[in-house]
Amino acid sequence: MQYVAVGTERSPPANCTSGMPQGSVLRPLLFAMYISPMSNVVAAHGLCYHQYADDTQLYMSVRPRSVTDPFRTLSLSIDDVSLSVVSPEQATAESIKD
């Protein structure tokens, strides 16, 4: 259960089905564990990445007249990263299949 408190006022409690606990000493470790599979998914598409705190940058080299569509590669990678957040097993299988 989670609620918002401002001063002496408090919202009704609501069930929390996802996310990281705020203010916890474990929060940085839990977040790192949560996003760590992302590197495998991105690398499976041949993209480079840089992560700092909660920011991730994806980048790639593109040659003129390349036979591969860089936007499709980037789009597929982002789709698989989204899946890895929801279902890590499915994202890994999808990355290997493509």
Secondary structure, DSSP 8 states (H G I E B T S, - for coil): -B--EETTEE---B---SS--TT-TTHHHHHHHHHTHHHHHHHHTT-EEEEETTEEEEE----TT-SS-HHHHHHHHHHHHHHHHH-HHHHHHHHHH-
